[in-house]
Amino acid sequence: MDLISLAVMIVPFPILALLALIAVPALSIDGVGAQNKSEPDTAGAASLLPVPSPVSSIETIQADETLPIPYAPPLSGIRAIQAGESELILEARLTDDTAPLTHGVTWRVFAAKPGADGRLPLLATSRGGTTSFRLAGGTYYVHAAYGRAGAVKRIDMRGEPRVEPLILDAGGLRLTAVIGEDQPADPQTISFEIYKDTEYGERIQLVDDVDEDIVLRLNAGIYHVVSRYGTVNAIVRADIQVNPGKLTEATIRHEGAEITLKLVEEENGEALANTQWTVLTPTGDVLHNSVGAFPSIILAAGTYSALARHSNQNYSREFEVETGIDRDVEVRLTDIDAPPTGLRLNR
């Protein structure tokens, strides 16, 4: 059941300011935005072939979006600067040498002193691109979120206007999946999960059930991607590098197919209802249990056994799953067999 290959291409990322990207919860000042969920230890994961060299360029991507506004005032509205206040202008950049982002940024300004709950009080927010706040003298923490990318900066206001850039050190990741070499996968059968290793060695889940062809904005770094074809054992894992200011496009290749189980009296006969099904690996591990006339499941390429129970009689047949070949697997009433010792079929 070994897989696959992973095709990766990396392109300049300033175009992400023009893309229609998914909206995900912004990271908080203490990083609470990431789900503290470890990657499940799922059996049947595929091995990963070497990653090819990045492609230098692809066709420019255009997006059907309204034109961004140059400034995004605080949500509380524009007001005159009061006595003792000064203006803080903030701009977010993917890298030191990229232009300020014009939209898609969520800004939060926090007080520097924790509140009674131990958290930094949120004082103001803004959404858009470059923005400004009117703040009294003192120390503040400013957080900029761009999708799942974020940066925090401590700022001291001393009664004079300031312009402060926040460097996100961020890039983009877009995932797609194919079956075999280049057979398009039904998007309804594919899912992606993205994990990140913390400085303490713990792997946490950042995003669950990511759709294909969606650009995720992430801080630069290595991310662990889990791609699932179906819900059983067609699973691919890969570590993918996101580079600052670049868009990384990764295509994951699955080896598997969808099979439909049928218990029939004769070849190409009508499927018998009220049949209990169990699918086993060659080593006897149970992968699937169901009841019905013709259940469909997606399996990784390999050899399996289908066990059917109908009218208190057991039937079994070995079958092969070949990549990209969806087909029916017929177990006939002549395939009478007893299940392996210790196996208990559904009742």
C-alpha positions as CSV (number, residue, x, y, z in Angstrom):
1,M,0.0,0.0,0.0
2,D,3.0,2.3,-0.5
3,L,2.2,5.4,-2.4
4,I,3.1,8.2,-4.0
5,S,4.9,11.2,-5.2
6,L,4.6,14.8,-4.2
7,A,5.0,17.5,-6.8
8,V,5.8,21.0,-5.5
9,M,6.1,24.3,-7.3
10,I,7.1,27.6,-5.7
11,V,6.2,30.9,-7.2
12,P,6.6,34.6,-6.0
13,F,3.9,35.4,-3.4
14,P,3.1,39.1,-3.7
15,I,0.2,38.0,-5.9
16,L,-1.5,36.7,-2.8
17,A,-2.6,40.3,-2.0
18,L,-4.8,39.9,-5.1
19,L,-6.2,36.4,-4.4
20,A,-9.5,35.4,-2.9
21,L,-8.3,33.5,0.1
22,I,-10.1,31.5,2.8
23,A,-11.0,33.3,6.0
24,V,-9.7,31.6,9.1
25,P,-9.7,32.8,12.8
26,A,-6.8,35.1,13.5
27,L,-4.2,34.0,15.9
28,S,-4.4,35.6,19.3
29,I,-1.6,37.4,21.1
30,D,-0.7,34.2,22.9
31,G,-1.2,31.9,19.9
32,V,-4.5,30.5,21.2
33,G,-5.8,30.5,17.6
34,A,-4.2,27.2,16.8
35,Q,-6.1,24.1,17.9
36,N,-4.2,22.1,20.4
37,K,-4.9,18.8,18.6
38,S,-2.3,16.2,18.0
39,E,-2.1,14.3,14.7
40,P,-3.8,10.9,15.0
41,D,-1.6,7.9,14.6
42,T,-3.5,6.4,11.7
43,A,-2.5,3.0,10.3
44,G,-2.0,2.6,6.6
45,A,0.0,5.8,5.9
46,A,1.9,5.8,2.7
47,S,5.6,6.3,2.3
48,L,6.8,9.5,0.6
49,L,9.0,9.6,-2.5
50,P,11.6,12.3,-2.9
51,V,10.2,15.8,-3.5
52,P,11.2,17.1,-7.0
53,S,13.0,20.5,-7.4
54,P,10.7,23.6,-7.3
55,V,9.5,25.0,-10.5
56,S,10.6,28.6,-10.9
57,S,7.4,30.2,-12.2
58,I,3.7,29.6,-13.2
59,E,1.0,31.6,-14.9
60,T,0.0,34.7,-12.9
61,I,-3.2,34.1,-10.9
62,Q,-6.0,36.7,-11.1
63,A,-8.8,37.0,-8.6
64,D,-12.3,38.3,-8.9
65,E,-12.3,40.7,-5.9
66,T,-13.3,44.3,-5.3
67,L,-10.5,46.8,-5.3
68,P,-8.9,47.1,-1.9
69,I,-9.0,50.3,0.0
70,P,-5.6,51.8,1.0
71,Y,-6.5,52.4,4.6
72,A,-8.7,50.5,7.1
73,P,-9.7,52.7,10.0
74,P,-10.3,51.1,13.4
75,L,-13.8,49.6,13.8
76,S,-14.7,52.2,16.4
77,G,-14.7,54.8,13.6
78,I,-12.6,57.8,12.6
79,R,-12.3,60.5,15.2
80,A,-10.1,63.5,15.9
81,I,-6.9,63.0,17.9
82,Q,-7.5,63.8,21.5
83,A,-5.1,65.6,23.9
84,G,-2.3,63.2,25.0
85,E,-2.9,61.0,22.0
86,S,-0.7,60.4,18.9
87,E,-1.3,58.6,15.7
88,L,0.2,55.1,15.1
89,I,0.2,54.0,11.4
90,L,0.7,50.3,10.9
91,E,1.6,48.4,7.7
92,A,2.1,44.6,7.2
93,R,4.5,43.1,4.8
94,L,5.1,39.5,3.9
95,T,8.9,40.1,3.9
96,D,11.3,43.0,4.4
97,D,11.5,43.7,0.7
98,T,7.8,43.3,-0.3
99,A,5.2,46.1,-0.6
100,P,2.7,46.6,2.2
101,L,-0.4,44.4,2.0
102,T,-3.4,46.3,0.9
103,H,-6.1,44.1,2.3
104,G,-6.8,40.9,4.2
105,V,-5.0,41.9,7.4
106,T,-6.7,41.8,10.8
107,W,-5.1,44.2,13.3
108,R,-5.4,44.1,17.1
109,V,-4.0,46.4,19.7
110,F,-3.5,45.1,23.2
111,A,-2.6,46.8,26.5
112,A,0.8,45.8,27.8
113,K,-0.5,45.0,31.3
114,P,-2.5,41.8,31.8
115,G,-6.0,42.1,33.1
116,A,-7.6,40.2,36.0
117,D,-8.0,37.1,33.8
118,G,-4.3,37.0,33.0
119,R,-4.8,38.1,29.4
120,L,-3.8,41.3,27.7
121,P,-6.9,43.5,27.3
122,L,-7.9,44.1,23.6
123,L,-8.2,47.8,23.1
124,A,-8.9,48.2,19.3
125,T,-9.2,46.3,16.1
126,S,-9.0,47.0,12.4
127,R,-9.4,45.1,9.2
128,G,-7.9,45.8,5.7
129,G,-4.4,46.9,4.8
130,T,-2.4,49.8,6.2
131,T,-4.3,51.3,9.1
132,S,-4.0,53.9,11.9
133,F,-4.9,54.1,15.6
134,R,-5.0,57.1,17.9
135,L,-3.3,56.0,21.2
136,A,-2.4,57.7,24.4
137,G,1.2,57.6,25.6
138,G,2.3,54.2,26.9
139,T,3.3,50.7,25.8
140,Y,1.2,48.4,23.6
141,Y,1.3,45.1,21.8
142,V,0.2,45.1,18.2
143,H,-0.8,41.8,16.5
144,A,-1.3,41.5,12.7
145,A,-3.0,38.3,11.3
146,Y,-3.0,37.4,7.7
147,G,-4.9,34.2,7.4
148,R,-3.0,31.8,9.6
149,A,0.2,34.0,9.5
150,G,0.7,36.4,12.2
151,A,3.3,38.7,13.9
152,V,3.4,40.6,17.2
153,K,5.3,43.8,18.0
154,R,5.8,45.8,21.1
155,I,5.4,49.6,20.5
156,D,6.0,52.5,22.9
157,M,4.0,55.6,22.2
158,R,5.6,58.8,23.4
159,G,3.3,61.5,22.1
160,E,4.7,61.6,18.6
161,P,3.2,60.1,15.4
162,R,4.8,56.8,14.4
163,V,4.9,54.5,11.3
164,E,5.5,50.9,12.2
165,P,5.9,48.0,9.8
166,L,5.2,44.4,10.9
167,I,7.0,41.8,9.0
168,L,4.9,38.6,8.8
169,D,7.6,36.4,7.3
170,A,4.8,34.6,5.5
171,G,4.0,32.7,2.4
172,G,1.1,30.7,0.9
173,L,0.3,27.0,0.5
174,R,-2.1,25.5,-2.0
175,L,-2.9,21.8,-2.0
176,T,-4.4,19.5,-4.7
177,A,-4.6,15.8,-5.1
178,V,-4.7,13.3,-8.0
179,I,-5.2,9.6,-8.2
180,G,-2.2,7.8,-9.7
181,E,-0.2,9.9,-12.2
182,D,-2.8,12.5,-13.2
183,Q,-6.4,11.3,-12.7
184,P,-8.4,14.1,-11.1
185,A,-9.8,13.3,-7.7
186,D,-13.4,13.9,-6.7
187,P,-13.1,16.9,-4.3
188,Q,-15.8,15.3,-2.1
189,T,-13.4,12.3,-1.4
190,I,-10.3,14.3,-0.6
191,S,-9.5,16.1,2.6
192,F,-6.3,17.8,4.0
193,E,-5.1,18.5,7.5
194,I,-2.2,20.8,8.3
195,Y,-0.1,20.4,11.4
196,K,2.8,22.4,12.9
197,D,5.5,21.3,15.3
198,T,5.9,23.6,18.4
199,E,9.2,24.5,20.0
200,Y,8.4,21.9,22.6
201,G,8.2,19.1,20.1
202,E,4.4,18.8,20.1
203,R,2.6,18.6,16.8
204,I,-0.6,20.6,16.8
205,Q,-3.3,20.8,14.2
206,L,-3.6,24.3,12.6
207,V,-6.3,23.6,10.0
208,D,-8.7,20.7,9.6
209,D,-10.6,19.6,6.4
210,V,-8.9,22.0,4.0
211,D,-10.5,22.2,0.6
212,E,-8.4,21.8,-2.6
213,D,-7.2,24.8,-4.5
214,I,-7.6,27.1,-1.5
215,V,-4.5,29.3,-0.7
216,L,-3.6,29.2,2.9
217,R,-1.6,32.1,4.3
218,L,1.0,30.7,6.7
219,N,4.1,31.8,8.5
220,A,7.3,30.5,6.8
221,G,8.3,27.1,8.0
222,I,7.8,23.4,7.6
223,Y,4.3,22.0,7.9
224,H,3.1,18.4,8.1
225,V,0.3,17.7,5.7
226,V,-2.1,14.7,6.0
227,S,-4.1,14.0,2.9
228,R,-7.0,11.5,3.0
229,Y,-8.6,9.8,0.0
230,G,-11.9,8.5,1.5
231,T,-12.1,7.7,5.2
232,V,-10.4,4.3,5.5
233,N,-6.7,3.8,4.7
234,A,-5.8,5.8,1.6
235,I,-3.6,8.3,3.4
236,V,-0.6,10.3,2.4
237,R,1.7,12.3,4.7
238,A,4.2,14.9,3.6
239,D,6.4,17.6,5.2
240,I,6.1,20.8,3.0
241,Q,8.3,23.9,3.3
242,V,6.5,27.3,3.1
243,N,8.9,30.0,2.0
244,P,8.5,33.7,2.9
245,G,7.0,35.8,0.1
246,K,6.4,32.6,-2.0
247,L,3.4,30.5,-3.0
248,T,4.0,26.8,-2.7
249,E,1.8,24.6,-4.7
250,A,1.8,20.9,-3.8
251,T,0.1,18.1,-5.7
252,I,-0.3,14.8,-3.7
253,R,-0.7,11.6,-5.5
254,H,-2.9,8.9,-4.0
255,E,-2.8,5.2,-4.9
256,G,-6.3,3.7,-4.4
257,A,-9.8,3.3,-5.8
258,E,-13.5,3.1,-4.9
259,I,-15.0,-0.4,-4.7
260,T,-18.6,-1.4,-4.3
261,L,-19.3,-4.6,-2.4
262,K,-22.1,-6.9,-3.6
263,L,-23.3,-10.3,-2.4
264,V,-24.9,-12.1,-5.5
265,E,-26.3,-15.4,-6.3
266,E,-24.5,-15.5,-9.6
267,E,-22.1,-13.3,-11.6
268,N,-23.6,-9.9,-12.4
269,G,-26.6,-10.8,-10.3
270,E,-28.8,-8.6,-8.1
271,A,-27.2,-7.5,-4.8
272,L,-28.8,-9.2,-1.8
273,A,-30.1,-6.8,0.9
274,N,-29.5,-7.1,4.6
275,T,-25.9,-8.2,4.2
276,Q,-23.3,-7.6,6.9
277,W,-19.8,-6.7,5.5
278,T,-16.3,-6.8,6.9
279,V,-13.2,-5.8,4.9
280,L,-9.8,-7.2,6.2
281,T,-6.2,-6.7,5.3
282,P,-4.0,-9.7,4.5
283,T,-2.9,-9.7,8.2
284,G,-6.4,-9.9,9.4
285,D,-6.9,-6.2,10.5
286,V,-10.5,-5.0,10.2
287,L,-10.7,-1.9,8.0
288,H,-14.5,-1.6,7.4
289,N,-17.8,-2.8,8.8
290,S,-21.1,-2.0,7.3
291,V,-24.6,-3.4,6.6
292,G,-26.3,-3.0,3.2
293,A,-26.8,-4.4,-0.3
294,F,-23.9,-2.5,-2.0
295,P,-21.8,-0.4,0.3
296,S,-19.0,1.7,-1.4
297,I,-15.7,2.4,0.2
298,I,-12.4,3.9,-0.9
299,L,-9.3,1.8,-0.2
300,A,-5.6,2.1,-0.8
301,A,-4.2,-0.1,-3.6
302,G,-3.5,-3.6,-2.3
303,T,-5.0,-7.0,-1.5
304,Y,-8.0,-7.4,0.8
305,S,-10.7,-9.9,1.9
306,A,-14.4,-9.2,1.8
307,L,-16.5,-11.2,4.3
308,A,-20.2,-11.2,3.9
309,R,-22.8,-12.5,6.3
310,H,-26.4,-13.2,5.1
311,S,-29.1,-15.3,6.5
312,N,-26.7,-16.7,9.2
313,Q,-24.2,-17.9,6.6
314,N,-20.7,-16.5,6.0
315,Y,-19.2,-15.9,2.6
316,S,-15.7,-14.5,1.6
317,R,-13.6,-13.5,-1.3
318,E,-10.2,-12.0,-1.8
319,F,-9.9,-9.0,-4.1
320,E,-7.4,-6.5,-5.4
321,V,-7.7,-2.7,-5.5
322,E,-5.8,-1.1,-8.4
323,T,-5.1,2.6,-8.5
324,G,-7.7,4.6,-10.3
325,I,-9.9,1.6,-11.2
326,D,-13.3,1.9,-9.5
327,R,-15.2,-1.3,-9.7
328,D,-17.7,-3.7,-8.1
329,V,-16.5,-6.6,-6.0
330,E,-18.9,-9.5,-6.1
331,V,-19.0,-12.2,-3.4
332,R,-21.1,-15.1,-4.6
333,L,-23.3,-17.5,-2.6
334,T,-20.9,-20.2,-3.8
335,D,-18.0,-18.5,-1.9
336,I,-19.1,-20.1,1.4
337,D,-16.4,-19.8,4.1
338,A,-16.0,-19.4,7.8
339,P,-14.4,-16.2,9.1
340,P,-10.9,-16.5,10.5
341,T,-10.6,-17.6,14.1
342,G,-11.3,-14.8,16.6
343,L,-13.1,-12.6,14.0
344,R,-16.6,-11.6,15.0
345,L,-18.8,-10.3,12.2
346,N,-21.6,-7.7,12.8
347,R,-24.8,-9.1,14.1
